[in-house]
Amino acid sequence: MPVTVTDYLRPSSLKEALALLAEDPAKTIAVGGGISVVLSGAPRRVRAVDLQHTGINEIKKTKDELCLGAMASLDDLVKSPLCGKFAGGVLCEGLRTAATEPIRRLITVGGNIVQCYYWATLPPLLIALDGRVHLRSVEHRRTVKASEFFARPPMRQLDRGELITEVSFPLLPKRVAAFEKLAKTSNDYALIHVVVSYVPKRGKVSDARVVVAACTNLPVRCAEVESYLEGQTINFAVAKEAGQLATHHVKLRGDFRASSEYRRRVLPVLVQRALLKAAKKQDDFITNR
């Protein structure tokens, strides 16, 4: 059931929004696209602070980072030339599958992260690409690595009156990345997400990231798989072994969409596909230099 909104507030700046959130944080919610309000579960009475006019929707590139404002929609990211050029286009590739276009226009960066439904697409991408989450309240600012931010439910990571204002990715031109999703249709809720990334060094894997989501309650890095891949040259046999390792070291969820046993059978195939796709991007990069 949706919440009952007792007051709907429309601040014209981020400073004003933070002040409103600080007034009564236990009964005040921030509203971006409104999807999470509809899916909020238990009924309760709240003050809603609309973030549409707070100016935190910019997509920009600095000298060192790609920065995504918390109020940018997933559709904004999919259509952004800056996102399209980042990490071989893996952000756009992944987020295009998150939902149909009308729904992507409503889902915001901040909402997708802070609610972190197990099928959410942006969190595993953030972890695999060494992203950071930037937060503000009336009293302070802080930045948290994505791997730390998603170590427990994000709503528990927020201080009272605190708001996600931006996420950022370091610009790593040598890193290759690939995304795989299992779902009943291309835009349906994900049953499994896999994101892999690594830095090629003389044709071998360095600084590997293998992130699994949707089949787990929170996105997780597969440390054992990453260790195995270090120093390897990606080929079919290596990718297949990496997929098998993932199934042994990740606790998989089951639900009415798919059992844990089904996900365990399919996960190694997706890990294998993602690694081979990343290796193909690596080869294309070397060929086109």
C-alpha positions in Angstrom: 0.0 0.0 0.0 1.3 3.5 -0.7 1.9 6.0 2.0 -0.5 8.7 3.0 1.1 12.1 2.2 0.0 14.7 4.7 2.2 17.5 3.3 3.7 17.9 -0.1 6.6 20.3 -0.1 8.4 21.6 -3.2 11.7 23.3 -2.3 13.4 25.4 -5.0 17.0 24.5 -3.9 19.0 21.7 -2.4 19.7 23.8 0.7 16.0 24.2 1.3 15.3 20.5 0.7 17.9 19.5 3.3 16.4 21.9 5.8 13.0 20.4 5.3 14.3 16.8 5.6 16.1 17.8 8.9 12.9 19.2 10.5 11.2 15.9 11.2 13.4 13.1 9.5 11.4 10.3 11.0 8.2 11.4 9.2 9.7 13.0 6.1 10.6 11.3 2.8 12.4 12.6 -0.2 10.6 12.1 -3.5 12.3 11.8 -6.8 10.3 9.9 -9.5 7.9 8.6 -6.9 8.4 4.9 -7.7 9.6 4.0 -4.2 6.6 5.8 -2.7 4.2 3.6 -4.6 6.1 0.4 -3.7 6.7 1.5 -0.1 4.8 -1.3 1.6 3.3 -0.7 5.0 1.0 2.3 5.1 2.1 5.4 7.1 1.6 9.1 7.2 4.5 11.2 5.9 5.7 14.7 4.7 7.0 14.4 1.1 9.8 16.6 -0.1 9.8 16.9 -3.9 13.4 17.1 -5.2 12.5 18.0 -8.8 13.7 21.6 -8.5 16.8 21.1 -6.4 19.3 21.2 -9.2 20.9 17.8 -8.6 20.1 16.2 -12.0 23.3 17.1 -13.9 25.3 14.6 -15.8 28.9 15.9 -16.2 32.5 14.8 -16.7 35.3 16.4 -14.7 39.0 15.8 -15.2 38.9 12.6 -13.2 35.3 11.5 -12.8 31.9 10.9 -14.5 29.3 12.5 -12.1 25.6 11.6 -12.1 23.2 13.8 -10.2 20.8 11.9 -7.9 17.8 13.3 -9.7 18.9 12.3 -13.2 16.6 9.6 -14.5 17.8 6.2 -15.7 16.5 7.3 -19.2 18.7 10.5 -19.0 21.7 8.2 -18.4 20.8 5.8 -21.3 20.5 8.8 -23.7 23.6 10.7 -22.4 26.6 10.8 -24.7 28.9 11.0 -21.7 27.5 7.8 -20.3 27.6 6.2 -23.7 31.4 6.8 -23.9 32.1 5.6 -20.4 33.6 2.1 -19.9 32.7 1.0 -23.4 29.1 2.0 -23.0 28.4 -0.6 -20.2 26.3 1.8 -18.2 23.9 2.5 -21.0 23.9 -1.2 -22.0 22.9 -2.2 -18.5 20.4 0.6 -17.6 18.6 0.2 -20.9 17.4 -3.2 -19.6 16.3 -1.8 -16.2 12.7 -1.0 -17.3 10.6 0.2 -20.2 11.3 3.8 -21.4 8.3 5.4 -19.6 9.4 3.8 -16.3 13.0 4.7 -16.9 11.9 8.3 -17.1 10.6 8.0 -13.5 13.4 6.0 -11.8 16.1 8.3 -10.5 19.7 7.6 -9.8 19.2 8.3 -6.1 16.0 6.3 -5.8 17.5 3.3 -7.6 20.4 3.3 -5.2 18.8 4.1 -1.8 15.9 1.7 -2.2 18.2 -0.9 -3.7 15.5 -3.5 -4.6 17.3 -6.7 -5.2 16.6 -6.4 -9.0 18.0 -2.8 -9.2 20.5 -2.3 -12.0 22.6 0.7 -11.0 24.1 -0.8 -7.7 26.0 -3.7 -9.2 27.3 -1.3 -12.0 28.5 1.1 -9.3 30.4 -1.6 -7.4 32.0 -3.1 -10.5 33.2 0.3 -11.8 34.6 1.5 -8.5 31.8 4.1 -8.0 31.3 6.4 -5.1 28.1 7.7 -3.4 28.0 11.3 -2.3 25.7 12.3 0.6 24.7 15.6 2.2 22.7 16.8 5.2 22.3 20.2 6.8 25.4 19.5 8.9 27.8 17.6 6.8 28.9 16.1 3.5 30.5 12.6 3.0 31.5 10.2 0.3 31.3 6.4 0.6 32.7 3.8 -1.8 29.9 1.8 -3.5 31.3 -1.5 -2.2 30.9 -0.2 1.4 27.6 1.5 0.8 25.9 -1.7 -0.4 27.5 -3.9 2.2 24.2 -3.5 4.1 20.8 -2.1 3.1 21.3 1.5 2.0 18.5 2.9 4.0 20.4 1.9 7.1 23.5 3.7 5.8 21.8 7.1 5.7 22.0 9.4 8.7 18.8 11.2 9.8 18.0 14.0 7.3 20.7 12.8 4.9 20.3 12.7 1.1 22.2 11.2 -1.8 23.1 14.1 -4.1 25.4 12.4 -6.6 27.3 9.3 -7.6 30.6 9.3 -9.4 32.8 6.9 -11.4 36.6 7.4 -11.8 37.6 7.7 -15.4 39.6 4.6 -16.1 40.1 4.4 -19.9 42.0 1.0 -19.8 39.3 -0.8 -17.8 37.0 -3.1 -19.8 33.6 -4.1 -18.5 30.6 -6.2 -19.5 27.0 -6.7 -18.3 24.7 -9.7 -18.4 21.1 -10.0 -17.2 18.7 -12.9 -17.0 15.0 -12.0 -17.0 11.8 -13.3 -18.6 11.8 -10.3 -21.0 14.5 -7.7 -21.7 12.8 -5.1 -19.4 11.4 -7.4 -16.8 12.6 -7.7 -13.2 16.1 -9.2 -13.2 16.5 -12.8 -12.0 20.3 -12.4 -12.2 22.7 -9.5 -12.9 26.4 -10.1 -13.6 28.8 -7.2 -14.1 32.5 -7.8 -14.7 35.4 -5.4 -15.2 39.2 -5.6 -15.2 42.3 -3.8 -16.4 44.2 -5.7 -19.1 47.9 -5.8 -18.6 49.9 -7.5 -21.4 46.8 -9.4 -22.3 46.2 -10.7 -18.8 43.6 -9.8 -16.1 44.5 -7.3 -13.4 42.2 -5.7 -10.7 39.2 -7.9 -11.6 35.7 -7.1 -10.3 33.0 -9.7 -10.6 29.7 -8.5 -9.2 26.5 -10.6 -8.9 23.1 -9.2 -8.1 19.3 -9.8 -8.3 19.9 -13.5 -7.3 21.2 -12.1 -3.9 19.5 -9.8 -1.4 22.3 -7.2 -2.0 24.8 -7.0 -4.8 28.0 -8.8 -3.9 31.6 -9.1 -5.2 32.8 -12.6 -5.9 36.2 -12.4 -4.2 37.2 -16.0 -5.0 36.4 -15.5 -8.7 38.4 -12.3 -8.7 41.4 -14.0 -7.1 41.2 -16.8 -9.6 41.1 -14.4 -12.6 44.1 -12.3 -11.5 46.9 -12.9 -14.0 44.8 -15.1 -16.3 44.2 -14.7 -20.0 40.5 -14.8 -20.6 39.4 -17.8 -22.8 36.5 -20.2 -22.8 38.0 -22.6 -20.2 39.0 -19.8 -17.8 35.6 -18.1 -18.2 33.8 -21.4 -17.6 35.8 -22.2 -14.4 35.1 -18.6 -13.1 31.4 -19.2 -13.6 31.6 -22.5 -11.6 33.5 -20.8 -8.8 30.8 -18.1 -8.5 28.1 -20.7 -7.8 30.1 -22.2 -5.0 30.8 -19.0 -3.2 27.6 -16.9 -3.5 24.5 -17.6 -1.5 21.6 -17.4 -4.0 18.0 -16.4 -3.2 14.9 -18.1 -4.3 11.4 -16.5 -4.8 8.2 -16.9 -6.8 10.0 -15.9 -10.0 12.8 -18.4 -9.8 14.2 -20.9 -7.3 17.7 -20.7 -6.0 18.4 -24.1 -7.7 17.5 -22.6 -11.1 19.6 -19.5 -10.5 22.5 -21.7 -9.5 22.3 -23.5 -12.8 22.2 -20.3 -14.9 24.6 -18.1 -13.0 27.8 -19.8 -14.3 26.7 -19.3 -17.8 26.1 -15.5 -17.3 29.5 -15.1 -15.6 31.1 -17.0 -18.5 29.3 -14.8 -21.1 30.2 -11.6 -19.3 33.9 -12.5 -19.2 34.0 -13.5 -22.8 32.2 -10.3 -23.8 34.7 -8.2 -21.8 37.6 -10.1 -23.5 36.1 -9.3 -26.9 36.0 -5.6 -26.0 39.6 -5.9 -24.9 40.5 -7.4 -28.3 38.5 -4.7 -30.2 40.3 -2.0 -28.2 43.7 -3.4 -29.1 42.7 -3.8 -32.8 41.4 -0.3 -33.1 44.2 1.5 -31.4 
